[in-house]
């Protein structure tokens, strides 16, 4: 007879991620894949070469006006992306043109 209550798949996955040795890399990958959902299709279409350098999310943008727009909102974007993966993965966002 079992006395443990069933756990939701989400909670089991969270427990696994906490113990997963490559958790940081996995969460970075999750951020890269969620980027468009968080910033929107229009802004994401202006971003090229999205990658991590340490704890910095680095991107290159096509137009200086978008560089200014993303740079000005980088703290808000980082906060939303970190919240999406439930962790402090992004320390800063670097925007290059």
N, C-alpha and C positions, 0 to 999 in steps of 0.2 A: 504494500500500500504506500502511495506517495503522499507526502504532506506538504511538499513545496507547491506554491501556486504558480500557474503559468505566467511567464513574463512576455511583455510585448516584444515584437521583433526590434523595434527602435531601442528599447532599453538593453536588449542583448547586444545589439550592434554597438551601442555606446560603451558598454563594458568591455567588449572586444577591442575597440579603438583605444581605450585607455591603457590596455596592456600590450597593444601592438607595437613592436620595436621601431617601426618606421612611421609612427603616428604623424610626425611633423611633415614628412614628405607626402603622406596620404592626404593630410588636410590641405597642404599647398595645392595638390592636384584638384581637390574638391573646390578650392577657391577659384582656380583657373577655369574650371568647367562652369562655375556659377556666375562668373563675371558678367556675362551678358544679361542674365536674369536680374542682377542687382543694379547695374548702371543703365540698362535699357539698350535696345537694338541700335539706336542711332549713335549713341556715344561709343558703344562697343565696336561699331563699324569703322570708327576713326582710329582705333587702337591697333598697333602692329607690335609684334615681338613682345608679347606679354609673358613675363617670366619672373622667377625669384632669384635674387642675389642675397643670400643669407635670409634675414627676416624682412627684407625690402621687396615689395612688389614693384617691378620695373616695367615700364612700357614706353613705346615710342608712338607718337601721334603724327598724323599727316599734316595737320594745319596748326599754326601757332595759336589761333583762337581756341582750339580745342585743348591745347596744352594748358592755356591759362584757365579754362573752365574746369578741367580735371584737377589741376594743381590746387585751385581754390577750394575744391570740394573733397580733397584727398582724405581728410580726417573722417568725414562722414562716410565716404566710400569704404575706407578701411574698417570702420566700426560696423557697417552693415555686413561686409564680407566676413569679418571675424565672428559676428553673431551667427551668421549662416552655418559656420562649421563649429560653433561653440568652443572657441579657443582664441588665444592671442597669437595668431600666426603672422599677421602683418604688423610690423613695427612702424613702417612708413611706406609711402608710395612715392616713387621717383618717376617723374614724367619728362621724357626727352622728346625733342622734335628733330 
